[in-house]
Amino acid sequence: MAQKFVMQDKDVLYFGNAAANQPSKLVQLISQLFSPVLTVTSAVSVIQNSNN
């Protein structure tokens, strides 16, 4: 589908896989992997504190 777009004068191209984006993508991946673990850990801590 992207091949059907016609480029016009003053159009801007965005390259999302540029080398400068790689560290940001790694941080996002790690964040997505560990976010559920941190959420569960925090919830367990809150439950334990409320039971004491």
C-alpha positions as CSV (number, residue, x, y, z in Angstrom):
1,M,0.0,0.0,0.0
2,A,2.8,2.4,0.8
3,Q,4.1,2.1,-2.8
4,K,0.9,3.6,-4.1
5,F,1.6,7.0,-2.5
6,V,2.9,9.6,-4.9
7,M,5.7,11.9,-3.7
8,Q,5.0,15.6,-4.2
9,D,7.1,18.7,-3.9
10,K,8.1,19.6,-0.3
11,D,7.0,16.1,1.0
12,V,9.0,14.9,4.0
13,L,10.4,11.4,4.3
14,Y,10.7,9.8,7.8
15,F,13.0,6.8,8.3
16,G,11.9,5.1,11.5
17,N,14.8,2.6,11.5
18,A,17.6,5.2,11.6
19,A,20.6,4.2,13.7
20,A,19.8,7.1,16.1
21,N,16.5,5.4,17.0
22,Q,18.0,2.1,18.0
23,P,18.8,2.9,21.7
24,S,15.4,4.4,22.2
25,K,13.8,1.2,20.7
26,L,15.9,-0.9,23.1
27,V,14.8,1.1,26.1
28,Q,11.1,0.8,25.0
29,L,11.4,-3.0,24.5
30,I,13.0,-3.4,28.0
31,S,10.3,-1.2,29.5
32,Q,7.5,-3.2,27.9
33,L,9.0,-6.5,29.1
34,F,9.5,-5.4,32.8
35,S,6.5,-3.1,33.2
36,P,4.1,-6.0,34.1
37,V,6.6,-7.4,36.6
38,L,7.0,-4.1,38.3
39,T,3.2,-3.6,38.4
40,V,2.6,-7.0,40.0
41,T,5.5,-6.5,42.5
42,S,4.0,-3.1,43.5
43,A,0.5,-4.6,43.9
44,V,1.8,-7.4,46.0
45,S,3.7,-4.9,48.2
46,V,0.6,-2.8,48.7
47,I,-1.5,-5.8,49.6
48,Q,1.1,-7.0,52.1
49,N,1.3,-3.6,53.7
50,S,-2.4,-3.3,54.0
51,N,-2.6,-6.7,55.7
52,N,0.0,-5.8,58.4
